[in-house]
Amino acid sequence: MLDQPDGLTVGPHGGVVLCEDGDGEDGDGEAGGDNYLRLLTTAGRIVDLAKVIAPLDLHHWNAEDFPTPGPVGASETAGARFTADGRHLFVNIHYPGLTCVITGPWGTLV
């Protein structure tokens, strides 16, 4: 269900926001998988909050080891944090280096 979530933050009502840092592969190991910003609710459900659509060459950072372009997958989410009042969620998209603001009201979801 999750693809290497590593950036976690707790929402104002106890839900946990998970930033996926997957390798851009789909379930069968092929390139082209997706990364999401997901929520683990206090009831134990996983909810998709956002899907990353920014493409990323998975091997572009190391031309010495990977001289030709690598497979393309989705970039990762990182650094999710709520504002003090819990109304806004900031999240970064690793490549191309974007910071997004997702605005509530969130109710008891997060």
N, C-alpha and C positions, 0 to 999 in steps of 0.2 A: 504493500500500500504506500509506503514512503520510500523516497530515493535519497538516502544519505542526509537526513536533516541534521544540521549542525548549529544553526543559529536559532536559539530558543529565547522566547520572552513570554512572560506571564501577562495576560490581559487584566483589565480592571475588575473582572468578575471571576477570575480564576482559570479561564481557558488558556491553553499554551499555544502560541504561534510558533510554527516550525518553518524555517527557511531551508528549502532543499538545495543540496550541493551535489547533485548526482553527476554522473559522468556523461550525461547526454545520450545514453543508450536506452532503447526501449527494452521490454521484458525479455526478448530473445537475444540480447547482446548486440543488436544492430544499432548503428548510429541513427540519430534522429529523435531520441527520447525527449521528454519534457521535464522541466522543473516547475514546481508549484510553491506558492506560499500557502501553507495548510494550517488548519486549526484543529487541535485536540480539545474537544469540549469537555466540560466538567462531567458530562454524562458518558464520556468515553468514545464519542463519535469523531471521525476524521471528516473535516469539511474543507473543500477547496475554496480559498479566498481569492486567489489570482493565479493565472498561468503565465509563465514567462514566454514571450514570443521573440525576444531578441536572440538572433542566431549567434553561435560561437563556434569557431574552428577549434576543436578540442585539443589540437596539438600545435597551435600557432606560436606558443610561448617558447618553444625549444627547437629552433631550426636545425641545430647540430644533430639532434637525435631523430628529428622528423623533418627532413629537407623538403618534402612535398606537403601540400595542405592536408590536414587531417580530416576526419569525418566531422560533419556539422551536427551539433545538438543545440539544446537551449542553454542559455546562460543561467547562472545561479542567482538566487536571492540571498541577501545577507543583511545583518544588522537591524532587524526589525525592533522597533521601540515605540511605545505609546507615549503621548504627551501626558503630563501630570494629571490633566482632567479626564484622560481616557477617551477623548473624542477623536483623536487623530492617530493614525498608525503610520510611522515612517518606515520605509523599507528600501534597500538599495538593490539595484540590478548590477551585478558585478561587471558585466560587459554589455553595453558600452560605457558604463559608469554613470548610471542614472540614480537619482533619489526620487522616490515617489511618495506621495502623501495620500493615504486612504482615509476618507472622512466617514465617521459614524453618523447617526447614533448607532451604537452597537447593541443596545439592549443588554440582555444577559448572555449573548452569544460568546463574547470573549471575556 
